[in-house]
Amino acid sequence: MPAPAWVTLLAVALIVGYLAINLYRVIVDLKHVTWTLGAIIVGVRAIAYQTRNVSEVIPNVNANLAPVRSMAEGV
């Protein structure tokens, strides 16, 4: 095989290797971004749950305060 063919094959191998390394870096960065976005979504859902409408929570609060109310009325 002539020398220019070997040089061409070497150049192609170097280019493919360089592209593979950069593709791997992109994959690693995207995995990190995916994990971070997942953590943000969980945080946003927790905030949304803790700040839900008061009307949804009032029956539960009233049920928890029923013993206190009955004791206060007895005093």
mmCIF file of the N, C-alpha and C atoms, coordinates in Angstrom:
data_MODEL
# 
_entry.id   MODEL 
# 
loop_
_atom_site.group_PDB 
_atom_site.id 
_atom_site.type_symbol 
_atom_site.label_atom_id 
_atom_site.label_alt_id 
_atom_site.label_comp_id 
_atom_site.label_asym_id 
_atom_site.label_entity_id 
_atom_site.label_seq_id 
_atom_site.pdbx_PDB_ins_code 
_atom_site.Cartn_x 
_atom_site.Cartn_y 
_atom_site.Cartn_z 
_atom_site.occupancy 
_atom_site.B_iso_or_equiv 
_atom_site.pdbx_formal_charge 
_atom_site.auth_seq_id 
_atom_site.auth_comp_id 
_atom_site.auth_asym_id 
_atom_site.auth_atom_id 
_atom_site.pdbx_PDB_model_num 
ATOM 1   N N  . MET A 1 1  ? 0.853   -1.163 0.000  1.00 0.00 ? 1  MET A N  1 
ATOM 2   C CA . MET A 1 1  ? 0.000   0.000  0.000  1.00 0.00 ? 1  MET A CA 1 
ATOM 3   C C  . MET A 1 1  ? 0.909   1.239  0.000  1.00 0.00 ? 1  MET A C  1 
ATOM 4   N N  . PRO A 1 2  ? 0.603   2.216  -0.846 1.00 0.00 ? 2  PRO A N  1 
ATOM 5   C CA . PRO A 1 2  ? 1.453   3.403  -0.923 1.00 0.00 ? 2  PRO A CA 1 
ATOM 6   C C  . PRO A 1 2  ? 1.338   4.269  0.339  1.00 0.00 ? 2  PRO A C  1 
ATOM 7   N N  . ALA A 1 3  ? 2.321   5.097  0.516  1.00 0.00 ? 3  ALA A N  1 
ATOM 8   C CA . ALA A 1 3  ? 2.407   5.953  1.700  1.00 0.00 ? 3  ALA A CA 1 
ATOM 9   C C  . ALA A 1 3  ? 1.212   6.902  1.831  1.00 0.00 ? 3  ALA A C  1 
ATOM 10  N N  . PRO A 1 4  ? 0.732   7.527  0.742  1.00 0.00 ? 4  PRO A N  1 
ATOM 11  C CA . PRO A 1 4  ? -0.420  8.425  0.919  1.00 0.00 ? 4  PRO A CA 1 
ATOM 12  C C  . PRO A 1 4  ? -1.660  7.703  1.459  1.00 0.00 ? 4  PRO A C  1 
ATOM 13  N N  . ALA A 1 5  ? -1.819  6.435  1.132  1.00 0.00 ? 5  ALA A N  1 
ATOM 14  C CA . ALA A 1 5  ? -2.960  5.681  1.646  1.00 0.00 ? 5  ALA A CA 1 
ATOM 15  C C  . ALA A 1 5  ? -2.837  5.485  3.156  1.00 0.00 ? 5  ALA A C  1 
ATOM 16  N N  . TRP A 1 6  ? -1.611  5.184  3.620  1.00 0.00 ? 6  TRP A N  1 
ATOM 17  C CA . TRP A 1 6  ? -1.393  5.027  5.058  1.00 0.00 ? 6  TRP A CA 1 
ATOM 18  C C  . TRP A 1 6  ? -1.619  6.350  5.791  1.00 0.00 ? 6  TRP A C  1 
ATOM 19  N N  . VAL A 1 7  ? -1.193  7.414  5.208  1.00 0.00 ? 7  VAL A N  1 
ATOM 20  C CA . VAL A 1 7  ? -1.388  8.736  5.826  1.00 0.00 ? 7  VAL A CA 1 
ATOM 21  C C  . VAL A 1 7  ? -2.881  9.053  5.898  1.00 0.00 ? 7  VAL A C  1 
ATOM 22  N N  . THR A 1 8  ? -3.601  8.728  4.840  1.00 0.00 ? 8  THR A N  1 
ATOM 23  C CA . THR A 1 8  ? -5.047  8.970  4.831  1.00 0.00 ? 8  THR A CA 1 
ATOM 24  C C  . THR A 1 8  ? -5.736  8.126  5.895  1.00 0.00 ? 8  THR A C  1 
ATOM 25  N N  . LEU A 1 9  ? -5.378  6.846  5.991  1.00 0.00 ? 9  LEU A N  1 
ATOM 26  C CA . LEU A 1 9  ? -5.972  5.978  7.006  1.00 0.00 ? 9  LEU A CA 1 
ATOM 27  C C  . LEU A 1 9  ? -5.645  6.467  8.418  1.00 0.00 ? 9  LEU A C  1 
ATOM 28  N N  . LEU A 1 10 ? -4.437  6.916  8.632  1.00 0.00 ? 10 LEU A N  1 
ATOM 29  C CA . LEU A 1 10 ? -4.045  7.446  9.939  1.00 0.00 ? 10 LEU A CA 1 
ATOM 30  C C  . LEU A 1 10 ? -4.836  8.712  10.261 1.00 0.00 ? 10 LEU A C  1 
ATOM 31  N N  . ALA A 1 11 ? -4.998  9.591  9.276  1.00 0.00 ? 11 ALA A N  1 
ATOM 32  C CA . ALA A 1 11 ? -5.763  10.820 9.493  1.00 0.00 ? 11 ALA A CA 1 
ATOM 33  C C  . ALA A 1 11 ? -7.217  10.504 9.823  1.00 0.00 ? 11 ALA A C  1 
ATOM 34  N N  . VAL A 1 12 ? -7.796  9.546  9.096  1.00 0.00 ? 12 VAL A N  1 
ATOM 35  C CA . VAL A 1 12 ? -9.186  9.151  9.366  1.00 0.00 ? 12 VAL A CA 1 
ATOM 36  C C  . VAL A 1 12 ? -9.303  8.547  10.759 1.00 0.00 ? 12 VAL A C  1 
ATOM 37  N N  . ALA A 1 13 ? -8.354  7.698  11.147 1.00 0.00 ? 13 ALA A N  1 
ATOM 38  C CA . ALA A 1 13 ? -8.380  7.087  12.474 1.00 0.00 ? 13 ALA A CA 1 
ATOM 39  C C  . ALA A 1 13 ? -8.275  8.156  13.562 1.00 0.00 ? 13 ALA A C  1 
ATOM 40  N N  . LEU A 1 14 ? -7.415  9.140  13.367 1.00 0.00 ? 14 LEU A N  1 
ATOM 41  C CA . LEU A 1 14 ? -7.284  10.217 14.350 1.00 0.00 ? 14 LEU A CA 1 
ATOM 42  C C  . LEU A 1 14 ? -8.567  11.045 14.448 1.00 0.00 ? 14 LEU A C  1 
ATOM 43  N N  . ILE A 1 15 ? -9.172  11.328 13.317 1.00 0.00 ? 15 ILE A N  1 
ATOM 44  C CA . ILE A 1 15 ? -10.413 12.108 13.319 1.00 0.00 ? 15 ILE A CA 1 
ATOM 45  C C  . ILE A 1 15 ? -11.531 11.322 14.011 1.00 0.00 ? 15 ILE A C  1 
ATOM 46  N N  . VAL A 1 16 ? -11.651 10.047 13.697 1.00 0.00 ? 16 VAL A N  1 
ATOM 47  C CA . VAL A 1 16 ? -12.695 9.215  14.325 1.00 0.00 ? 16 VAL A CA 1 
ATOM 48  C C  . VAL A 1 16 ? -12.443 9.102  15.827 1.00 0.00 ? 16 VAL A C  1 
ATOM 49  N N  . GLY A 1 17 ? -11.205 8.928  16.227 1.00 0.00 ? 17 GLY A N  1 
ATOM 50  C CA . GLY A 1 17 ? -10.875 8.864  17.654 1.00 0.00 ? 17 GLY A CA 1 
ATOM 51  C C  . GLY A 1 17 ? -11.207 10.165 18.372 1.00 0.00 ? 17 GLY A C  1 
ATOM 52  N N  . TYR A 1 18 ? -10.867 11.282 17.753 1.00 0.00 ? 18 TYR A N  1 
ATOM 53  C CA . TYR A 1 18 ? -11.167 12.597 18.333 1.00 0.00 ? 18 TYR A CA 1 
ATOM 54  C C  . TYR A 1 18 ? -12.679 12.785 18.479 1.00 0.00 ? 18 TYR A C  1 
ATOM 55  N N  . LEU A 1 19 ? -13.426 12.409 17.445 1.00 0.00 ? 19 LEU A N  1 
ATOM 56  C CA . LEU A 1 19 ? -14.884 12.537 17.501 1.00 0.00 ? 19 LEU A CA 1 
ATOM 57  C C  . LEU A 1 19 ? -15.481 11.606 18.565 1.00 0.00 ? 19 LEU A C  1 
ATOM 58  N N  . ALA A 1 20 ? -14.934 10.420 18.721 1.00 0.00 ? 20 ALA A N  1 
ATOM 59  C CA . ALA A 1 20 ? -15.439 9.487  19.730 1.00 0.00 ? 20 ALA A CA 1 
ATOM 60  C C  . ALA A 1 20 ? -15.211 10.024 21.136 1.00 0.00 ? 20 ALA A C  1 
ATOM 61  N N  . ILE A 1 21 ? -14.046 10.603 21.371 1.00 0.00 ? 21 ILE A N  1 
ATOM 62  C CA . ILE A 1 21 ? -13.754 11.180 22.685 1.00 0.00 ? 21 ILE A CA 1 
ATOM 63  C C  . ILE A 1 21 ? -14.695 12.338 22.983 1.00 0.00 ? 21 ILE A C  1 
ATOM 64  N N  . ASN A 1 22 ? -14.915 13.199 22.021 1.00 0.00 ? 22 ASN A N  1 
ATOM 65  C CA . ASN A 1 22 ? -15.813 14.327 22.240 1.00 0.00 ? 22 ASN A CA 1 
ATOM 66  C C  . ASN A 1 22 ? -17.262 13.874 22.406 1.00 0.00 ? 22 ASN A C  1 
ATOM 67  N N  . LEU A 1 23 ? -17.674 12.850 21.684 1.00 0.00 ? 23 LEU A N  1 
ATOM 68  C CA . LEU A 1 23 ? -19.016 12.312 21.850 1.00 0.00 ? 23 LEU A CA 1 
ATOM 69  C C  . LEU A 1 23 ? -19.188 11.741 23.250 1.00 0.00 ? 23 LEU A C  1 
ATOM 70  N N  . TYR A 1 24 ? -18.178 11.067 23.761 1.00 0.00 ? 24 TYR A N  1 
ATOM 71  C CA . TYR A 1 24 ? -18.226 10.538 25.119 1.00 0.00 ? 24 TYR A CA 1 
ATOM 72  C C  . TYR A 1 24 ? -18.361 11.675 26.132 1.00 0.00 ? 24 TYR A C  1 
ATOM 73  N N  . ARG A 1 25 ? -17.625 12.759 25.927 1.00 0.00 ? 25 ARG A N  1 
ATOM 74  C CA . ARG A 1 25 ? -17.736 13.918 26.824 1.00 0.00 ? 25 ARG A CA 1 
ATOM 75  C C  . ARG A 1 25 ? -19.146 14.497 26.812 1.00 0.00 ? 25 ARG A C  1 
ATOM 76  N N  . VAL A 1 26 ? -19.750 14.577 25.646 1.00 0.00 ? 26 VAL A N  1 
ATOM 77  C CA . VAL A 1 26 ? -21.125 15.083 25.537 1.00 0.00 ? 26 VAL A CA 1 
ATOM 78  C C  . VAL A 1 26 ? -22.083 14.153 26.278 1.00 0.00 ? 26 VAL A C  1 
ATOM 79  N N  . ILE A 1 27 ? -21.892 12.851 26.145 1.00 0.00 ? 27 ILE A N  1 
ATOM 80  C CA . ILE A 1 27 ? -22.754 11.883 26.834 1.00 0.00 ? 27 ILE A CA 1 
ATOM 81  C C  . ILE A 1 27 ? -22.639 12.055 28.340 1.00 0.00 ? 27 ILE A C  1 
ATOM 82  N N  . VAL A 1 28 ? -21.437 12.201 28.847 1.00 0.00 ? 28 VAL A N  1 
ATOM 83  C CA . VAL A 1 28 ? -21.239 12.390 30.289 1.00 0.00 ? 28 VAL A CA 1 
ATOM 84  C C  . VAL A 1 28 ? -21.897 13.682 30.755 1.00 0.00 ? 28 VAL A C  1 
ATOM 85  N N  . ASP A 1 29 ? -21.738 14.756 30.006 1.00 0.00 ? 29 ASP A N  1 
ATOM 86  C CA . ASP A 1 29 ? -22.364 16.028 30.381 1.00 0.00 ? 29 ASP A CA 1 
ATOM 87  C C  . ASP A 1 29 ? -23.882 15.919 30.364 1.00 0.00 ? 29 ASP A C  1 
ATOM 88  N N  . LEU A 1 30 ? -24.435 15.235 29.377 1.00 0.00 ? 30 LEU A N  1 
ATOM 89  C CA . LEU A 1 30 ? -25.893 15.078 29.305 1.00 0.00 ? 30 LEU A CA 1 
ATOM 90  C C  . LEU A 1 30 ? -26.427 14.226 30.455 1.00 0.00 ? 30 LEU A C  1 
ATOM 91  N N  . LYS A 1 31 ? -25.677 13.223 30.876 1.00 0.00 ? 31 LYS A N  1 
ATOM 92  C CA . LYS A 1 31 ? -26.090 12.431 32.037 1.00 0.00 ? 31 LYS A CA 1 
ATOM 93  C C  . LYS A 1 31 ? -26.121 13.303 33.287 1.00 0.00 ? 31 LYS A C  1 
ATOM 94  N N  . HIS A 1 32 ? -25.127 14.169 33.438 1.00 0.00 ? 32 HIS A N  1 
ATOM 95  C CA . HIS A 1 32 ? -25.092 15.072 34.585 1.00 0.00 ? 32 HIS A CA 1 
ATOM 96  C C  . HIS A 1 32 ? -26.267 16.047 34.532 1.00 0.00 ? 32 HIS A C  1 
ATOM 97  N N  . VAL A 1 33 ? -26.553 16.583 33.367 1.00 0.00 ? 33 VAL A N  1 
ATOM 98  C CA . VAL A 1 33 ? -27.672 17.513 33.201 1.00 0.00 ? 33 VAL A CA 1 
ATOM 99  C C  . VAL A 1 33 ? -28.989 16.800 33.508 1.00 0.00 ? 33 VAL A C  1 
ATOM 100 N N  . THR A 1 34 ? -29.132 15.561 33.068 1.00 0.00 ? 34 THR A N  1 
ATOM 101 C CA . THR A 1 34 ? -30.348 14.799 33.333 1.00 0.00 ? 34 THR A CA 1 
ATOM 102 C C  . THR A 1 34 ? -30.547 14.600 34.828 1.00 0.00 ? 34 THR A C  1 
ATOM 103 N N  . TRP A 1 35 ? -29.481 14.255 35.540 1.00 0.00 ? 35 TRP A N  1 
ATOM 104 C CA . TRP A 1 35 ? -29.577 14.066 36.982 1.00 0.00 ? 35 TRP A CA 1 
ATOM 105 C C  . TRP A 1 35 ? -29.946 15.375 37.671 1.00 0.00 ? 35 TRP A C  1 
ATOM 106 N N  . THR A 1 36 ? -29.321 16.474 37.250 1.00 0.00 ? 36 THR A N  1 
ATOM 107 C CA . THR A 1 36 ? -29.612 17.770 37.856 1.00 0.00 ? 36 THR A CA 1 
ATOM 108 C C  . THR A 1 36 ? -31.058 18.185 37.604 1.00 0.00 ? 36 THR A C  1 
ATOM 109 N N  . LEU A 1 37 ? -31.536 17.993 36.391 1.00 0.00 ? 37 LEU A N  1 
ATOM 110 C CA . LEU A 1 37 ? -32.930 18.330 36.095 1.00 0.00 ? 37 LEU A CA 1 
ATOM 111 C C  . LEU A 1 37 ? -33.892 17.464 36.897 1.00 0.00 ? 37 LEU A C  1 
ATOM 112 N N  . GLY A 1 38 ? -33.555 16.212 37.089 1.00 0.00 ? 38 GLY A N  1 
ATOM 113 C CA . GLY A 1 38 ? -34.382 15.344 37.928 1.00 0.00 ? 38 GLY A CA 1 
ATOM 114 C C  . GLY A 1 38 ? -34.460 15.853 39.354 1.00 0.00 ? 38 GLY A C  1 
ATOM 115 N N  . ALA A 1 39 ? -33.327 16.296 39.898 1.00 0.00 ? 39 ALA A N  1 
ATOM 116 C CA . ALA A 1 39 ? -33.313 16.843 41.254 1.00 0.00 ? 39 ALA A CA 1 
ATOM 117 C C  . ALA A 1 39 ? -34.134 18.126 41.334 1.00 0.00 ? 39 ALA A C  1 
ATOM 118 N N  . ILE A 1 40 ? -34.051 18.953 40.319 1.00 0.00 ? 40 ILE A N  1 
ATOM 119 C CA . ILE A 1 40 ? -34.831 20.195 40.295 1.00 0.00 ? 40 ILE A CA 1 
ATOM 120 C C  . ILE A 1 40 ? -36.322 19.885 40.232 1.00 0.00 ? 40 ILE A C  1 
ATOM 121 N N  . ILE A 1 41 ? -36.701 18.912 39.415 1.00 0.00 ? 41 ILE A N  1 
ATOM 122 C CA . ILE A 1 41 ? -38.117 18.545 39.301 1.00 0.00 ? 41 ILE A CA 1 
ATOM 123 C C  . ILE A 1 41 ? -38.644 18.025 40.640 1.00 0.00 ? 41 ILE A C  1 
ATOM 124 N N  . VAL A 1 42 ? -37.859 17.221 41.327 1.00 0.00 ? 42 VAL A N  1 
ATOM 125 C CA . VAL A 1 42 ? -38.286 16.716 42.637 1.00 0.00 ? 42 VAL A CA 1 
ATOM 126 C C  . VAL A 1 42 ? -38.450 17.883 43.605 1.00 0.00 ? 42 VAL A C  1 
ATOM 127 N N  . GLY A 1 43 ? -37.536 18.836 43.586 1.00 0.00 ? 43 GLY A N  1 
ATOM 128 C CA . GLY A 1 43 ? -37.640 19.996 44.465 1.00 0.00 ? 43 GLY A CA 1 
ATOM 129 C C  . GLY A 1 43 ? -38.858 20.841 44.164 1.00 0.00 ? 43 GLY A C  1 
ATOM 130 N N  . VAL A 1 44 ? -39.135 21.041 42.905 1.00 0.00 ? 44 VAL A N  1 
ATOM 131 C CA . VAL A 1 44 ? -40.303 21.839 42.516 1.00 0.00 ? 44 VAL A CA 1 
ATOM 132 C C  . VAL A 1 44 ? -41.583 21.133 42.936 1.00 0.00 ? 44 VAL A C  1 
ATOM 133 N N  . ARG A 1 45 ? -41.632 19.818 42.773 1.00 0.00 ? 45 ARG A N  1 
ATOM 134 C CA . ARG A 1 45 ? -42.830 19.078 43.195 1.00 0.00 ? 45 ARG A CA 1 
ATOM 135 C C  . ARG A 1 45 ? -43.005 19.137 44.709 1.00 0.00 ? 45 ARG A C  1 
ATOM 136 N N  . ALA A 1 46 ? -41.905 19.097 45.452 1.00 0.00 ? 46 ALA A N  1 
ATOM 137 C CA . ALA A 1 46 ? -42.002 19.203 46.910 1.00 0.00 ? 46 ALA A CA 1 
ATOM 138 C C  . ALA A 1 46 ? -42.529 20.573 47.311 1.00 0.00 ? 46 ALA A C  1 
ATOM 139 N N  . ILE A 1 47 ? -42.048 21.611 46.652 1.00 0.00 ? 47 ILE A N  1 
ATOM 140 C CA . ILE A 1 47 ? -42.533 22.959 46.942 1.00 0.00 ? 47 ILE A CA 1 
ATOM 141 C C  . ILE A 1 47 ? -44.013 23.069 46.582 1.00 0.00 ? 47 ILE A C  1 
ATOM 142 N N  . ALA A 1 48 ? -44.406 22.525 45.451 1.00 0.00 ? 48 ALA A N  1 
ATOM 143 C CA . ALA A 1 48 ? -45.811 22.578 45.043 1.00 0.00 ? 48 ALA A CA 1 
ATOM 144 C C  . ALA A 1 48 ? -46.686 21.823 46.034 1.00 0.00 ? 48 ALA A C  1 
ATOM 145 N N  . TYR A 1 49 ? -46.198 20.704 46.548 1.00 0.00 ? 49 TYR A N  1 
ATOM 146 C CA . TYR A 1 49 ? -46.984 19.949 47.520 1.00 0.00 ? 49 TYR A CA 1 
ATOM 147 C C  . TYR A 1 49 ? -47.136 20.726 48.823 1.00 0.00 ? 49 TYR A C  1 
ATOM 148 N N  . GLN A 1 50 ? -46.061 21.368 49.263 1.00 0.00 ? 50 GLN A N  1 
ATOM 149 C CA . GLN A 1 50 ? -46.099 22.089 50.527 1.00 0.00 ? 50 GLN A CA 1 
ATOM 150 C C  . GLN A 1 50 ? -46.864 23.397 50.437 1.00 0.00 ? 50 GLN A C  1 
ATOM 151 N N  . THR A 1 51 ? -47.085 23.902 49.250 1.00 0.00 ? 51 THR A N  1 
ATOM 152 C CA . THR A 1 51 ? -47.812 25.158 49.086 1.00 0.00 ? 51 THR A CA 1 
ATOM 153 C C  . THR A 1 51 ? -49.149 24.934 48.393 1.00 0.00 ? 51 THR A C  1 
ATOM 154 N N  . ARG A 1 52 ? -49.710 23.733 48.517 1.00 0.00 ? 52 ARG A N  1 
ATOM 155 C CA . ARG A 1 52 ? -50.997 23.456 47.883 1.00 0.00 ? 52 ARG A CA 1 
ATOM 156 C C  . ARG A 1 52 ? -52.090 24.294 48.546 1.00 0.00 ? 52 ARG A C  1 
ATOM 157 N N  . ASN A 1 53 ? -53.268 24.265 47.987 1.00 0.00 ? 53 ASN A N  1 
ATOM 158 C CA . ASN A 1 53 ? -54.370 25.081 48.477 1.00 0.00 ? 53 ASN A CA 1 
ATOM 159 C C  . ASN A 1 53 ? -54.690 24.756 49.929 1.00 0.00 ? 53 ASN A C  1 
ATOM 160 N N  . VAL A 1 54 ? -55.030 25.774 50.674 1.00 0.00 ? 54 VAL A N  1 
ATOM 161 C CA . VAL A 1 54 ? -55.350 25.596 52.085 1.00 0.00 ? 54 VAL A CA 1 
ATOM 162 C C  . VAL A 1 54 ? -56.621 24.769 52.242 1.00 0.00 ? 54 VAL A C  1 
ATOM 163 N N  . SER A 1 55 ? -57.566 24.907 51.339 1.00 0.00 ? 55 SER A N  1 
ATOM 164 C CA . SER A 1 55 ? -58.826 24.178 51.455 1.00 0.00 ? 55 SER A CA 1 
ATOM 165 C C  . SER A 1 55 ? -58.628 22.668 51.431 1.00 0.00 ? 55 SER A C  1 
ATOM 166 N N  . GLU A 1 56 ? -57.557 22.193 50.832 1.00 0.00 ? 56 GLU A N  1 
ATOM 167 C CA . GLU A 1 56 ? -57.266 20.762 50.824 1.00 0.00 ? 56 GLU A CA 1 
ATOM 168 C C  . GLU A 1 56 ? -56.732 20.296 52.173 1.00 0.00 ? 56 GLU A C  1 
ATOM 169 N N  . VAL A 1 57 ? -56.142 21.189 52.939 1.00 0.00 ? 57 VAL A N  1 
ATOM 170 C CA . VAL A 1 57 ? -55.459 20.825 54.173 1.00 0.00 ? 57 VAL A CA 1 
ATOM 171 C C  . VAL A 1 57 ? -56.342 21.040 55.398 1.00 0.00 ? 57 VAL A C  1 
ATOM 172 N N  . ILE A 1 58 ? -57.321 21.937 55.309 1.00 0.00 ? 58 ILE A N  1 
ATOM 173 C CA . ILE A 1 58 ? -58.131 22.308 56.468 1.00 0.00 ? 58 ILE A CA 1 
ATOM 174 C C  . ILE A 1 58 ? -58.814 21.107 57.117 1.00 0.00 ? 58 ILE A C  1 
ATOM 175 N N  . PRO A 1 59 ? -59.431 20.184 56.387 1.00 0.00 ? 59 PRO A N  1 
ATOM 176 C CA . PRO A 1 59 ? -60.054 19.040 57.074 1.00 0.00 ? 59 PRO A CA 1 
ATOM 177 C C  . PRO A 1 59 ? -59.059 18.227 57.898 1.00 0.00 ? 59 PRO A C  1 
ATOM 178 N N  . ASN A 1 60 ? -57.871 18.047 57.390 1.00 0.00 ? 60 ASN A N  1 
ATOM 179 C CA . ASN A 1 60 ? -56.851 17.303 58.126 1.00 0.00 ? 60 ASN A CA 1 
ATOM 180 C C  . ASN A 1 60 ? -56.436 18.064 59.386 1.00 0.00 ? 60 ASN A C  1 
ATOM 181 N N  . VAL A 1 61 ? -56.282 19.378 59.278 1.00 0.00 ? 61 VAL A N  1 
ATOM 182 C CA . VAL A 1 61 ? -55.896 20.193 60.437 1.00 0.00 ? 61 VAL A CA 1 
ATOM 183 C C  . VAL A 1 61 ? -57.008 20.154 61.476 1.00 0.00 ? 61 VAL A C  1 
ATOM 184 N N  . ASN A 1 62 ? -58.261 20.288 61.043 1.00 0.00 ? 62 ASN A N  1 
ATOM 185 C CA . ASN A 1 62 ? -59.387 20.235 61.974 1.00 0.00 ? 62 ASN A CA 1 
ATOM 186 C C  . ASN A 1 62 ? -59.451 18.894 62.686 1.00 0.00 ? 62 ASN A C  1 
ATOM 187 N N  . ALA A 1 63 ? -59.186 17.818 61.958 1.00 0.00 ? 63 ALA A N  1 
ATOM 188 C CA . ALA A 1 63 ? -59.205 16.493 62.584 1.00 0.00 ? 63 ALA A CA 1 
ATOM 189 C C  . ALA A 1 63 ? -58.108 16.369 63.625 1.00 0.00 ? 63 ALA A C  1 
ATOM 190 N N  . ASN A 1 64 ? -56.955 16.937 63.354 1.00 0.00 ? 64 ASN A N  1 
ATOM 191 C CA . ASN A 1 64 ? -55.847 16.876 64.311 1.00 0.00 ? 64 ASN A CA 1 
ATOM 192 C C  . ASN A 1 64 ? -56.102 17.760 65.521 1.00 0.00 ? 64 ASN A C  1 
ATOM 193 N N  . LEU A 1 65 ? -56.858 18.838 65.356 1.00 0.00 ? 65 LEU A N  1 
ATOM 194 C CA . LEU A 1 65 ? -57.109 19.768 66.455 1.00 0.00 ? 65 LEU A CA 1 
ATOM 195 C C  . LEU A 1 65 ? -58.383 19.443 67.236 1.00 0.00 ? 65 LEU A C  1 
ATOM 196 N N  . ALA A 1 66 ? -59.138 18.439 66.831 1.00 0.00 ? 66 ALA A N  1 
ATOM 197 C CA . ALA A 1 66 ? -60.381 18.095 67.526 1.00 0.00 ? 66 ALA A CA 1 
ATOM 198 C C  . ALA A 1 66 ? -60.143 17.773 68.998 1.00 0.00 ? 66 ALA A C  1 
ATOM 199 N N  . PRO A 1 67 ? -59.132 16.997 69.376 1.00 0.00 ? 67 PRO A N  1 
ATOM 200 C CA . PRO A 1 67 ? -58.911 16.746 70.806 1.00 0.00 ? 67 PRO A CA 1 
ATOM 201 C C  . PRO A 1 67 ? -58.567 18.028 71.573 1.00 0.00 ? 67 PRO A C  1 
ATOM 202 N N  . VAL A 1 68 ? -57.819 18.910 70.961 1.00 0.00 ? 68 VAL A N  1 
ATOM 203 C CA . VAL A 1 68 ? -57.452 20.161 71.620 1.00 0.00 ? 68 VAL A CA 1 
ATOM 204 C C  . VAL A 1 68 ? -58.701 21.013 71.812 1.00 0.00 ? 68 VAL A C  1 
ATOM 205 N N  . ARG A 1 69 ? -59.563 21.061 70.809 1.00 0.00 ? 69 ARG A N  1 
ATOM 206 C CA . ARG A 1 69 ? -60.790 21.846 70.910 1.00 0.00 ? 69 ARG A CA 1 
ATOM 207 C C  . ARG A 1 69 ? -61.689 21.304 72.037 1.00 0.00 ? 69 ARG A C  1 
ATOM 208 N N  . SER A 1 70 ? -61.858 19.990 72.093 1.00 0.00 ? 70 SER A N  1 
ATOM 209 C CA . SER A 1 70 ? -62.731 19.427 73.124 1.00 0.00 ? 70 SER A CA 1 
ATOM 210 C C  . SER A 1 70 ? -62.142 19.665 74.513 1.00 0.00 ? 70 SER A C  1 
ATOM 211 N N  . MET A 1 71 ? -60.826 19.600 74.664 1.00 0.00 ? 71 MET A N  1 
ATOM 212 C CA . MET A 1 71 ? -60.210 19.877 75.961 1.00 0.00 ? 71 MET A CA 1 
ATOM 213 C C  . MET A 1 71 ? -60.331 21.339 76.330 1.00 0.00 ? 71 MET A C  1 
ATOM 214 N N  . ALA A 1 72 ? -60.218 22.242 75.339 1.00 0.00 ? 72 ALA A N  1 
ATOM 215 C CA . ALA A 1 72 ? -60.349 23.670 75.605 1.00 0.00 ? 72 ALA A CA 1 
ATOM 216 C C  . ALA A 1 72 ? -61.770 24.019 75.994 1.00 0.00 ? 72 ALA A C  1 
ATOM 217 N N  . GLU A 1 73 ? -62.757 23.354 75.398 1.00 0.00 ? 73 GLU A N  1 
ATOM 218 C CA . GLU A 1 73 ? -64.151 23.611 75.767 1.00 0.00 ? 73 GLU A CA 1 
ATOM 219 C C  . GLU A 1 73 ? -64.448 23.115 77.164 1.00 0.00 ? 73 GLU A C  1 
ATOM 220 N N  . GLY A 1 74 ? -63.746 22.099 77.630 1.00 0.00 ? 74 GLY A N  1 
ATOM 221 C CA . GLY A 1 74 ? -63.955 21.567 78.963 1.00 0.00 ? 74 GLY A CA 1 
ATOM 222 C C  . GLY A 1 74 ? -63.368 22.448 80.041 1.00 0.00 ? 74 GLY A C  1 
ATOM 223 N N  . VAL A 1 75 ? -62.491 23.339 79.683 1.00 0.00 ? 75 VAL A N  1 
ATOM 224 C CA . VAL A 1 75 ? -61.842 24.211 80.678 1.00 0.00 ? 75 VAL A CA 1 
ATOM 225 C C  . VAL A 1 75 ? -62.686 25.362 80.906 1.00 0.00 ? 75 VAL A C  1 
# 
